[in-house]
Amino acid sequence: MTGKLYRAEIDRPIGYVDDFGNVYPVNYGFIPDIIAGDGEPQDVYIISKHVNQPLDYFKGELAAIIHRADDVEDKWVLTVAGEKLDRETIKEQTDFLESYFDSKIELL
């Protein structure tokens, strides 16, 4: 999975506010041709120091998987090809949602 580029469609761009009042500090979307544990397309966070504006789509490399012990699906983290992310950066950028779950970050 690492080294491969994936194309994500962004349905919750930076600044999006969901029904629970969560404001998205990163682009969030899905990979249409990969089905996750919930039977829906695989959800992804887009995290990169090079991406700081709302997007419609993103093509990037899989950098990490966020495993949720109390949910049926994992969340993927895509970044710019070749960019390395650390756990702390991923945690800071995804905590607006992941704080509601028992999550563990697996760096790839």
DSSP file (Angstrom, degrees, kcal/mol; ACC not computed):
  #  RESIDUE AA STRUCTURE BP1 BP2  ACC     N-H-->O    O-->H-N    N-H-->O    O-->H-N    TCO  KAPPA ALPHA  PHI   PSI    X-CA   Y-CA   Z-CA
    1    1 A M    >         0   0    0      0, 0.0     3,-1.1     0, 0.0    61,-0.4   0.000 360.0 360.0 360.0 -35.3    0.0    0.0    0.0
    2    2 A T  T 3   +     0   0    0      1,-0.2     3,-0.1    59,-0.1    61,-0.1  -0.425 360.0  27.2 -73.8 151.0    2.8    2.4    0.7
    3    3 A G  T 3  S+     0   0    0     59,-0.3     2,-0.3     1,-0.3    -1,-0.2   0.113  96.3 112.7  86.6 -22.0    4.4    4.2   -2.3
    4    4 A K    <   -     0   0    0     -3,-1.1    58,-0.9    58,-0.1     2,-0.4  -0.606  65.3-130.4 -83.7 143.2    1.1    3.8   -4.2
    5    5 A L  E     -A   61   0A   0     -2,-0.3     2,-0.4    56,-0.2    56,-0.2  -0.773  21.3-165.1 -94.9 139.4   -0.8    7.0   -5.1
    6    6 A Y  E     -A   60   0A   0     54,-3.2    54,-2.3    -2,-0.4     2,-0.6  -0.937  14.6-137.0-122.4 145.0   -4.5    7.1   -4.3
    7    7 A R  E     -A   59   0A   0     -2,-0.4     2,-0.4    52,-0.2    52,-0.2  -0.910  23.5-168.6-104.6 120.0   -7.1    9.6   -5.6
    8    8 A A  E     -A   58   0A   0     50,-3.4    50,-2.2    -2,-0.6     2,-0.5  -0.861  17.0-140.1-108.3 140.4   -9.5   10.9   -3.0
    9    9 A E  E     -AB  57  30A   0     21,-2.8    21,-2.3    -2,-0.4     2,-0.7  -0.858  22.6-136.7 -92.9 132.5  -12.6   12.9   -3.6
   10   10 A I  E     + B   0  29A   0     46,-2.5    19,-0.3    -2,-0.5    17,-0.0  -0.815  34.9 161.9 -97.3 117.3  -13.0   15.6   -0.9
   11   11 A D  E    S+     0   0A   0     17,-1.1    18,-0.2    -2,-0.7    -1,-0.1   0.492  77.2  42.8-109.1  -7.4  -16.6   15.9    0.5
   12   12 A R  E    S- B   0  28A   0     16,-2.2    16,-1.7     4,-0.1    -1,-0.2  -0.717  80.8-171.2-136.0  84.7  -15.6   17.8    3.6
   13   13 A P    >   -     0   0    0      0, 0.0     3,-2.6     0, 0.0    11,-0.3  -0.180  43.7 -63.4 -72.9 167.7  -13.0   20.5    2.7
   14   14 A I  T 3  S+     0   0    0      1,-0.3    13,-0.1    39,-0.2     3,-0.1  -0.248 128.1  26.2 -48.3 130.3  -11.0   22.6    5.2
   15   15 A G  T 3  S+     0   0    0      9,-3.5    -1,-0.3     1,-0.3    12,-0.1   0.269  85.3 144.2  94.8 -10.5  -13.4   24.8    7.1
   16   16 A Y    <   -     0   0    0     -3,-2.6     8,-2.7     8,-0.3     2,-0.5  -0.342  38.0-151.2 -60.8 139.9  -16.4   22.4    6.7
   17   17 A V  B     -G   23   0B   0      6,-0.2     6,-0.2    -3,-0.1    -1,-0.1  -0.975  11.2-151.8-116.4 121.4  -18.7   22.3    9.7
   18   18 A D    >   -     0   0    0      4,-2.2     3,-2.0    -2,-0.5    -6,-0.0  -0.219  36.3 -89.2 -85.4 179.9  -20.6   19.0   10.3
   19   19 A D  T 3  S+     0   0    0      1,-0.3    -1,-0.1     2,-0.1    -2,-0.0   0.656 126.9  54.2 -63.8 -16.8  -23.9   18.5   12.0
   20   20 A F  T 3  S-     0   0    0      2,-0.1    -1,-0.3     0, 0.0    -3,-0.0   0.380 120.7-105.0 -98.2   1.9  -22.2   18.1   15.4
   21   21 A G    <   +     0   0    0     -3,-2.0     2,-0.4     1,-0.3    -2,-0.1   0.521  68.6 149.9  87.0   6.3  -20.4   21.4   15.1
   22   22 A N        -     0   0    0      1,-0.0    -4,-2.2    75,-0.0     2,-0.5  -0.600  36.7-148.2 -73.6 127.5  -17.0   19.9   14.3
   23   23 A V  B     -G   17   0B   0     -2,-0.4    -6,-0.2    -6,-0.2    -7,-0.1  -0.869  14.3-130.8 -98.2 126.8  -14.9   22.3   12.1
   24   24 A Y        -     0   0    0     -8,-2.7    -9,-3.5    -2,-0.5    -8,-0.3  -0.675  22.1-176.3 -83.2 114.0  -12.6   20.4    9.7
   25   25 A P  S    S+     0   0    0      0, 0.0     2,-0.3     0, 0.0    -1,-0.2   0.561  74.6  40.0 -83.4  -8.7   -9.0   21.8    9.9
   26   26 A V  S    S-     0   0    0     67,-0.1     2,-0.2   -13,-0.1   -10,-0.2  -0.880  97.7 -92.2-131.0 162.7   -7.9   19.4    7.1
   27   27 A N  E     - C   0  46A   0     19,-0.6    19,-2.6    -2,-0.3     2,-0.4  -0.582  43.8-169.1 -73.7 141.3   -9.5   18.1    3.9
   28   28 A Y  E     +BC  12  45A   0    -16,-1.7   -16,-2.2    -2,-0.2   -17,-1.1  -0.997  22.4 122.8-136.5 135.7  -11.5   14.9    4.4
   29   29 A G  E     -BC  10  44A   0     15,-2.6    15,-2.4    -2,-0.4     2,-0.3  -0.683  43.9 -92.7-160.8-145.4  -12.9   12.6    1.8
   30   30 A F  E     -BC   9  43A   0    -21,-2.3   -21,-2.8    13,-0.3    13,-0.2  -0.978  19.3-121.0-152.4 158.6  -13.0    9.1    0.4
   31   31 A I  E >   - C   0  42A   0     11,-2.4     3,-1.7    -2,-0.3    11,-0.9  -0.923  27.0-154.9-104.2 108.0  -11.4    6.8   -2.1
   32   32 A P  E 3  S+     0   0A   0      0, 0.0    -1,-0.1     0, 0.0   -24,-0.1   0.780  86.2  49.2 -58.9 -32.8  -14.3    5.7   -4.3
   33   33 A D  E 3  S+     0   0A   0     -3,-0.1     2,-0.5     8,-0.1    -2,-0.0   0.312  98.1  74.6 -97.0  10.8  -12.9    2.4   -5.6
   34   34 A I  E <  S-     0   0A   0     -3,-1.7     8,-2.7     8,-0.1     2,-0.5  -0.987  70.6-148.4-122.1 124.4  -11.8    1.0   -2.2
   35   35 A I  E     - C   0  41A   0     -2,-0.5     2,-0.1     6,-0.3    -2,-0.0  -0.789  13.7-152.3 -96.6 130.3  -14.5   -0.3    0.2
   36   36 A A    >   -     0   0    0      4,-3.4     3,-2.0    -2,-0.5    37,-0.1  -0.194  38.0 -82.5 -90.2-177.4  -14.0    0.0    3.9
   37   37 A G  T 3  S+     0   0    0      1,-0.3    36,-0.2    37,-0.1    -1,-0.0   0.675 125.9  58.5 -62.3 -20.4  -15.2   -2.0    6.8
   38   38 A D  T 3  S-     0   0    0      2,-0.2    -1,-0.3     3,-0.1    35,-0.1   0.378 117.7-108.8 -91.4   4.9  -18.6   -0.2    6.9
   39   39 A G  S <  S+     0   0    0     -3,-2.0    -2,-0.1     1,-0.3     3,-0.1   0.504  88.8 103.4  82.4   3.7  -19.3   -1.2    3.3
   40   40 A E  S    S-     0   0    0      1,-0.2    -4,-3.4     3,-0.0    -1,-0.3  -0.662  86.2 -70.1-110.3 167.2  -18.8    2.4    2.1
   41   41 A P  E     -C   35   0A   0      0, 0.0    -6,-0.3     0, 0.0     2,-0.2  -0.244  66.2 -87.1 -57.2 148.5  -15.8    4.0    0.2
   42   42 A Q  E     -C   31   0A   0     -8,-2.7   -11,-2.4   -11,-0.9     2,-0.2  -0.379  42.9-133.8 -63.0 123.8  -12.6    4.3    2.3
   43   43 A D  E     -C   30   0A   0     31,-0.4    33,-2.2   -13,-0.2     2,-0.3  -0.524  26.2-170.8 -78.3 145.9  -12.5    7.6    4.3
   44   44 A V  E     -Cd  29  76A   0    -15,-2.4   -15,-2.6    31,-0.2     2,-0.4  -0.997  21.9-145.6-141.2 143.7   -9.3    9.6    4.3
   45   45 A Y  E     -Cd  28  77A   0     31,-2.8    33,-2.9    -2,-0.3     2,-0.6  -0.856  19.8-142.6 -95.9 141.1   -7.8   12.6    6.0
   46   46 A I  E     +Cd  27  78A   0    -19,-2.6   -19,-0.6    -2,-0.4     2,-0.5  -0.938  27.4 173.3-105.9 113.8   -5.5   14.7    3.8
   47   47 A I        +     0   0    0     31,-2.6     2,-0.3    -2,-0.6    33,-0.2  -0.981  13.4 131.6-128.0 123.0   -2.6   15.9    5.9
   48   48 A S    >   -     0   0    0     -2,-0.5     3,-1.1     3,-0.4    -2,-0.0  -0.937  56.0-132.0-165.2 142.8    0.4   17.8    4.5
   49   49 A K  T 3  S+     0   0    0     -2,-0.3    -1,-0.1     1,-0.2     3,-0.0   0.637 112.2  57.3 -70.1 -11.7    2.4   21.0    5.2
   50   50 A H  T 3  S+     0   0    0      1,-0.1     2,-0.6    -3,-0.0    -1,-0.2   0.480  96.2  68.8 -95.2  -5.8    1.9   21.8    1.5
   51   51 A V    <   +     0   0    0     -3,-1.1    -3,-0.4     1,-0.1    -1,-0.1  -0.932  45.4 140.1-120.7 109.3   -1.9   21.7    1.5
   52   52 A N        +     0   0    0     -2,-0.6    -1,-0.1     2,-0.1    -3,-0.0   0.101  52.8  74.6-136.1  23.6   -3.7   24.4    3.4
   53   53 A Q  S    S-     0   0    0    -38,-0.0   -39,-0.2   -26,-0.0   -26,-0.1  -0.944  90.0 -86.4-131.9 157.1   -6.7   25.3    1.2
   54   54 A P        -     0   0    0      0, 0.0     2,-0.3     0, 0.0    -2,-0.1  -0.346  49.1-162.1 -61.3 140.2  -10.0   23.5    0.6
   55   55 A L        -     0   0    0      1,-0.1     3,-0.1    -4,-0.1   -43,-0.0  -0.823  29.4-153.0-122.3 160.2   -9.8   20.9   -2.2
   56   56 A D  S    S-     0   0    0      1,-0.4   -46,-2.5    -2,-0.3     2,-0.3   0.704  87.3  -3.6 -97.1 -32.2  -12.2   19.1   -4.5
   57   57 A Y  E     -A    9   0A   0    -48,-0.3    -1,-0.4   -28,-0.1     2,-0.3  -0.963  62.7-158.4-152.9 165.7   -9.9   16.1   -4.9
   58   58 A F  E     -A    8   0A   0    -50,-2.2   -50,-3.4    -2,-0.3     2,-0.5  -0.984   6.7-157.5-151.3 137.4   -6.4   15.0   -3.9
   59   59 A K  E     +A    7   0A   0     -2,-0.3    22,-0.3   -52,-0.2     2,-0.3  -0.976  40.7 130.4-116.9 119.3   -3.9   12.5   -5.3
   60   60 A G  E     -A    6   0A   0    -54,-2.3   -54,-3.2    -2,-0.5     2,-0.3  -0.896  52.4 -80.5-156.9-177.5   -1.4   11.4   -2.7
   61   61 A E  E     -AE   5  79A   0     18,-2.7    18,-2.3    -2,-0.3     2,-0.5  -0.701  42.5-109.8 -98.7 143.0    0.5    8.6   -0.9
   62   62 A L  E     + E   0  78A   0    -58,-0.9   -59,-0.3   -61,-0.4    16,-0.2  -0.617  41.3 168.3 -72.2 118.8   -0.8    6.6    2.0
   63   63 A A  E     -     0   0A   0     14,-3.1    45,-2.7    -2,-0.5     2,-0.3   0.706  58.1  -5.7-105.0 -28.0    1.2    7.7    5.1
   64   64 A A  E     -FE 107  77A   0     13,-1.3    13,-2.4    43,-0.2     2,-0.4  -0.988  51.8-134.8-161.9 161.2   -0.7    6.1    8.0
   65   65 A I  E     -FE 106  76A   0     41,-2.2    41,-2.9    -2,-0.3     2,-0.8  -0.998  16.2-147.8-124.1 131.3   -3.8    4.2    9.0
   66   66 A I  E     -FE 105  75A   0      9,-3.8     9,-2.4    -2,-0.4     2,-0.5  -0.884  16.3-154.6 -99.6 111.6   -5.8    5.2   12.0
   67   67 A H  E     -F  104   0A   0     37,-2.9    37,-2.2    -2,-0.8     2,-0.6  -0.749   1.8-155.6 -89.6 127.2   -7.2    2.1   13.6
   68   68 A R  E >   -F  103   0A   0     -2,-0.5     3,-1.0    35,-0.2    35,-0.2  -0.913   8.3-166.5-104.9 117.1  -10.4    2.6   15.6
   69   69 A A  T 3  S+     0   0    0     33,-2.9    -1,-0.1    -2,-0.6    34,-0.1   0.748  91.1  44.0 -71.4 -23.5  -11.0   -0.1   18.3
   70   70 A D  T 3  S+     0   0    0     32,-0.4     2,-0.3     3,-0.1    -1,-0.2  -0.059 107.7  63.9-115.7  32.2  -14.6    1.0   18.7
   71   71 A D  S <  S-     0   0    0     -3,-1.0    -3,-0.1    31,-0.1   -34,-0.0  -0.960  78.2-122.2-147.8 161.7  -15.6    1.5   15.1
   72   72 A V  S    S+     0   0    0     -2,-0.3     2,-0.4     2,-0.0   -35,-0.0   0.556  90.3  49.5 -86.2  -8.0  -16.1   -0.8   12.1
   73   73 A E        -     0   0    0    -36,-0.2     2,-0.2   -37,-0.1    -5,-0.2  -0.959  69.2-135.3-134.7 152.9  -13.7    1.0    9.8
   74   74 A D        -     0   0    0     -2,-0.4     2,-0.4    -7,-0.1   -31,-0.4  -0.609  23.3-130.2 -91.9 159.9  -10.2    2.4    9.9
   75   75 A K  E     - E   0  66A   0     -9,-2.4    -9,-3.8    -2,-0.2     2,-0.3  -0.923  17.2-142.5-111.2 139.4   -9.3    5.9    8.5
   76   76 A W  E     -dE  44  65A   0    -33,-2.2   -31,-2.8    -2,-0.4     2,-0.5  -0.673   2.6-145.4 -98.2 155.5   -6.5    6.5    6.1
   77   77 A V  E     -dE  45  64A   0    -13,-2.4   -14,-3.1    -2,-0.3   -13,-1.3  -0.983  15.6-168.5-120.7 119.0   -4.1    9.4    6.0
   78   78 A L  E     +dE  46  62A   0    -33,-2.9   -31,-2.6    -2,-0.5     2,-0.3  -0.809  10.1 171.7-103.6 148.8   -2.9   10.6    2.6
   79   79 A T  E     - E   0  61A   0    -18,-2.3   -18,-2.7    -2,-0.3   -31,-0.2  -0.891  45.3 -65.5-142.8 173.5   -0.1   13.1    2.1
   80   80 A V  S >  S-     0   0    0     -2,-0.3     3,-2.5   -33,-0.2   -20,-0.1  -0.403  72.1 -87.9 -60.6 137.1    2.0   14.5   -0.7
   81   81 A A  T 3  S+     0   0    0    -22,-0.3    -1,-0.1     1,-0.3     3,-0.1  -0.223 113.7  12.8 -52.4 129.1    4.1   11.8   -2.3
   82   82 A G  T 3  S+     0   0    0      1,-0.3     2,-0.3    -3,-0.1    -1,-0.3   0.241  93.7 128.0  88.4 -13.1    7.4   11.5   -0.4
   83   83 A E    <   -     0   0    0     -3,-2.5     2,-0.5     1,-0.0    -1,-0.3  -0.596  50.1-144.1 -78.6 136.1    6.4   13.6    2.5
   84   84 A K        -     0   0    0     -2,-0.3     2,-0.3    -3,-0.1   -21,-0.0  -0.862  14.0-165.9-102.4 132.3    6.9   12.0    5.9
   85   85 A L        -     0   0    0     -2,-0.5     2,-0.3   -22,-0.1    -6,-0.0  -0.862   8.7-142.8-113.0 150.6    4.4   12.6    8.7
   86   86 A D     >  -     0   0    0     -2,-0.3     4,-2.1     1,-0.1     5,-0.2  -0.727  27.6-109.3-107.7 164.1    4.9   11.9   12.4
   87   87 A R  H  > S+     0   0    0     -2,-0.3     4,-3.2     1,-0.2     5,-0.2   0.887 116.0  55.6 -57.4 -42.2    2.3   10.6   14.9
   88   88 A E  H  > S+     0   0    0      1,-0.2     4,-2.7     2,-0.2    -1,-0.2   0.911 108.2  47.5 -62.2 -43.0    2.1   13.9   16.7
   89   89 A T  H  > S+     0   0    0      2,-0.2     4,-2.2     1,-0.2    -1,-0.2   0.930 114.3  46.9 -62.3 -45.6    1.2   15.8   13.6
   90   90 A I  H  X S+     0   0    0     -4,-2.1     4,-1.7     2,-0.2    -2,-0.2   0.930 113.0  49.2 -62.7 -45.1   -1.4   13.3   12.6
   91   91 A K  H  X S+     0   0    0     -4,-3.2     4,-1.4     1,-0.2     3,-0.3   0.933 111.8  48.5 -60.1 -46.9   -2.9   13.3   16.1
   92   92 A E  H  < S+     0   0    0     -4,-2.7     4,-0.3     1,-0.2    -1,-0.2   0.892 114.9  45.1 -59.6 -40.8   -3.0   17.1   16.2
   93   93 A Q  H  < S+     0   0    0     -4,-2.2    -1,-0.2     1,-0.2    -2,-0.2   0.707 121.4  36.1 -79.9 -20.6   -4.7   17.3   12.8
   94   94 A T  H >X S+     0   0    0     -4,-1.7     4,-3.0    -3,-0.3     3,-1.9   0.472  85.9  96.7-110.3  -4.0   -7.3   14.5   13.3
   95   95 A D  H 3X  +     0   0    0     -4,-1.4     4,-1.6     1,-0.3     5,-0.1   0.749  68.1  75.8 -61.2 -24.5   -8.1   15.0   17.0
   96   96 A F  H 34 S+     0   0    0     -4,-0.3    -1,-0.3     1,-0.2    -2,-0.1   0.777 119.9  12.4 -59.4 -25.1  -11.2   17.1   16.1
   97   97 A L  H X4 S+     0   0    0     -3,-1.9     3,-1.8     2,-0.1    -2,-0.2   0.693 123.9  59.8-113.7 -42.9  -12.8   13.7   15.2
   98   98 A E  H >< S+     0   0    0     -4,-3.0     3,-1.9     1,-0.3     5,-0.3   0.693  87.5  76.3 -67.8 -17.5  -10.6   11.0   16.6
   99   99 A S  T 3< S+     0   0    0     -4,-1.6    -1,-0.3    -5,-0.3    -3,-0.1   0.711  90.4  59.0 -64.3 -17.8  -11.0   12.3   20.1
  100  100 A Y  T <  S+     0   0    0     -3,-1.8     2,-0.3    -5,-0.1    -1,-0.3   0.517 107.2  55.3 -84.6  -6.2  -14.4   10.6   20.1
  101  101 A F  S <  S-     0   0    0     -3,-1.9     2,-1.2    -4,-0.2   -30,-0.0  -0.816  88.6-109.6-127.1 162.1  -12.9    7.2   19.4
  102  102 A D        +     0   0    0     -2,-0.3   -33,-2.9     2,-0.0   -32,-0.4  -0.770  59.2 173.8 -88.8  90.7  -10.3    4.8   20.8
  103  103 A S  E     -F   68   0A   0     -2,-1.2     2,-0.4    -5,-0.3   -35,-0.2  -0.748  26.5-169.1-110.8 148.5   -7.8    5.3   18.0
  104  104 A K  E     -F   67   0A   0    -37,-2.2   -37,-2.9    -2,-0.3     2,-0.5  -0.999  19.6-136.0-134.0 133.4   -4.3    4.2   17.3
  105  105 A I  E     -F   66   0A   0     -2,-0.4     2,-0.6   -39,-0.2   -39,-0.2  -0.777  13.1-165.1 -94.7 125.3   -2.1    5.6   14.6
  106  106 A E  E     -F   65   0A   0    -41,-2.9   -41,-2.2    -2,-0.5     2,-0.2  -0.941  12.4-148.8-108.0 112.4    0.0    3.2   12.4
  107  107 A L  E      F   64   0A   0     -2,-0.6   -43,-0.2   -43,-0.2   -44,-0.1  -0.575 360.0 360.0 -77.2 142.9    2.7    5.0   10.4
  108  108 A L              0   0    0    -45,-2.7   -44,-0.2    -2,-0.2    -1,-0.1   0.388 360.0 360.0-111.1 360.0    3.5    3.3    7.1
